[in-house]
Amino acid sequence: MKKPEGFVDLHALSEDERIDMIGHAVTVHGKTVGVLIDDQPGKVERYRRKLRDRFPAAVVLDQTSGPVEGVVTIRVGPQ
């Protein structure tokens, strides 16, 4: 039986380590990744910029508010 995939809590890592893990999952493994980011001024755009600069083959597919107040979710996938 295949091991289920899904949730990984990257909270204990630095922002740059999180960006690298997200980009690696998308570009190397072809995954689409949902990333929950605190809705703080400039933080979501900073994530988007770092992903774009470090992993040009990874694209932000969409961005939504939630799933809880104060959080934005972006979906990142292969180009």
Buried (B, 14 or more C-beta within 10 A) or exposed (E): EEEEEEEEEBEEEEEEEBBBBBBBBBBEEEBEBBBBBEEEEEEBEBBBEBBEEBBEEBBBBEEEEEEEEEBBBBBBBBE
